[in-house]
Amino acid sequence: MRPTRRSPLPSGRASHARSEGTIRDRLDRLERFDRASVRAFCRLFGGALLASVATELEAGVHRVHAGELYPWRHLPLLPLYPPWALVLEWSVTACVGLAFVTGRHLRIAAPVGALVTLVAVLERFSNHGALAFLVALFVALDPPDLSADDFEDRPHHGLGLVRAQLGIVYVFSAINKIVHGFGTGASLLAVARASSVPLTPGTASALSWAVIVAELGLPLVLFVRPKLGVVLVVALHTAFCAGMPGLVSFGLTMAAMAILFVRRSRGPAAPTRPTTARPA
Amino acid sequence: MGLRSFCRALLVLNVLYCALAAAQEGLPGWHMFESAEALDVTLADRDGPIAIANYLPKHAWLVDATELPAIAAFICRKHPERAPYTFDDRTVRAPTKRRPTPRRLVADADCRFHAAD
């Protein structure tokens, strides 16, 4: 009687469970970060919060809350609060910024930062304010403990959201630009005129398409060549800030998110190789 | 639901919202100067044109007309003694833009701007 042969193919259920485990493992590996990169992220994001306060102070936002200037981009969900409340908001934001810069008390700083940036966005909506809120919120979901021994070995889901947010900002910004015909150069010409920057229509159109291509390409570059990607992100936002100085906070936040793609030996795209023991 | 699943659900919701904001005009999304306009507007009181930028915080980029009527009403309410106020919008817009141009508005006693006769 012949022995029954077991089929070499795994059963359907076992195969499905194995592939689910593999996908989950891969996603978890994407959410592993270098301690040094996360430290740099914290410092840059903290710097962005401090820059935001300094920029608003310089721009005279307190005069808006004193009734002297028009409440620019105020969302009608909360009343415009008095200047003393704005000073309180700035103070809390600055303290959160310092906490991130020093990498201390993130378990408290991140949720407080999420709350104060949310209130700030409701008082005066801005892209950099909304981005600061989202980053603080994601960090608050899973605050990194930089002193933990196994920091680099376990997934950090909050930081994974932060890193994904960079891709979301760039891709949807590019999509919105394409949908609204940004490539014609008309919008960039209008912005240049408002900034008193001389620009010809041909140059404006070329630069407009360059921005769209950069926004679509940067997430890919960061994934495959993270250090080059960080340099390009910094260059792009430095160019934006040169024309529009109020964008320093936004640029710092994007640079902070970009640095999360950097890993000492490899970027997030490189697969980890399992160690196998060689037979004696 | 564990933290991992919650964060992944949040990511999906985030992307879906951004897609909705890209398709639906007026929803806050990652809109960054993609439809800036070269505004050609004049707000004037009884003494002549007013510098609108003087009533805005620095770095407030006035590149579309969305908030202009509210800004004009703010200035009118702030300085009612300088009435009458008129608002001329000569911005050339693409035919797809909702707001027709040119137009001239005049403020009433309550600083509400109406089309001039």
Interface residues (C-beta under 8 A of the other chain):
Chain A: L27 D28 T55 E56 E58 A59 G60 V61 R63 V64 L69 Y70 P71 W72 R73 F125 N127 A130 F138 L141 D142 P155 H157 G158 G160 L161 A164 Q165 I168 V169 F172 S173 I175 N176 K177 V179 H180 G181 F182 A186 S187 L188 L189 A190 V191 R193 A194 M244 P245 G246
Chain B: L3 R4 F6 C7 R8 L10 L11 N14 V15 C18 A19 A21 A22 P28 G29 W30 H31 M32 F33 E34 S35 A36 E37 A38 L39 Y55 L56 P57 K58 H59 A60 W61 L62 V63 E67 A70 I71 F74 I75
